Amino acid sequence: MPERKAKTKLKKGDTVIVIAGKDKGKVGEIIDFVGDRVYVKGVNLIKKTLRKTKDNPKGGIITTEGSIHISNVMIYNKKLGKGDRIGVKFVNGKKVRVFKKTGDYIDKV
C-alpha cells in the first residue's frame, strides 16, 4: 500500500509543541515528515544500536529522534507561550499562514 501524505498546514522548520504523549509540553523544530508522522528536534529520543562496519569499526549506541504522529503536535505561538491553530489569509494575492488567536503572520510576507 503506498504511503500517503498527511494534509497539514505545518512545514519543515516550523516550531511546534507536543500536546500528547510522554514528551507533552516539549517545544522543538520539525526536522522531517514521513507520511502522517513528524520528526521533532529533541523530542521522542530513542537509542539505536549500530553494528560494526568498515566505516564504523567500533559500532555503538547513538541517540536519535523517533517519529511522532502529526496529531500530537501543534504550531507554537511565542507570543502566547502555547500551541495555536493555523489559518490562511491572502496578502497581495499570496497565501500566507497566520496564527488564529493573534492574527500574526507565520510566514514572511
N, C-alpha and C positions, 0 to 999 in steps of 0.2 A: 504494500500500500504506500503511495507516495506521501511524503511529508508535506503538510500544507502549512502555509504561513499564517500566523495569527493576525487578525485585524486589530491594529492598535495605533494609537497616535504617538506612542513612545518611539524614540530614536536612539541609536548608538551614541553614547556620550552624555545622555541625559542623567541628571542626578535624581535618584529615586530613594524612597524609604520603604522598608519591608513592613507590611501590615499584618502578616500572619506567619506562624511557624516559629522555629526555635530562635531565629535571629530577628524577631519582631522589634522594630524601633531602630534598627541599624540603617545608616544612610551610606550610599555608595553610588558609583558611576556605572552605567551599563557598559559592559565590555563587548558583549556579543549576543545575538539572537540565534536560537536553533529551534525552529518550529514554533511551538507555543511556550517555550521556555527561555529564560534570560540568564546570563552570567553577570553578576554584580560584583564589583571590586570589593574584597574584604568581607563578603557575605557567603555563608554556607561553605566554610573552608573544610576541605577533606584531605586526608593523607593518601598519597598514591605511591605504590612501590614501583621502582624502576629496576628491570633486570639488567644484568651485566651485558654490555655490548662492546664492540670495538671503540665506538665513540665515547662510551661511558663505562670504563673498565671496573669502576667500583660499584656501580648500581646505587641503591639507596632509597631513601624515602623523601618525597617532596610534598609540600603543602600547596594546594591549588584551590581555586573556586569551583564549586559544584553548581549545577543549574538549579533554578527555582522557577516555579510556574509563574507566568506573567500576571495571573490574577492576584498574586501575593505581593505585588509591588505597586506603588503609586508615585507619580512625579512629586518631587519635594519642592515646596514653596518656601524659600528662605525668609521671606517677609513674615509669614505666619509661623514658621518653625515646625510645620507638619505637612502631611500629604494634601494634595489638591487634585481636582479633576481638570481635564484639558478641553478647552473649547477652540473654535476656529473663527477668525474674523478675516474679512477681505480688506487689505490695505493697498491702495494703488493697483488694484487688480491682481494682487498676490495673496495667496492663502497664508495666514500667519497663525501659529498656535498661541493661545493665551491661557492664563490661569483663570478658572471660573470664578473664584471668590474675590480676587483682587483686580482682575482685568488686565494685569501686567502681561507684556509680551514675553514668551519663552524664547522665540527665535528673534534674531536681529532683523529689523525692518529695512 
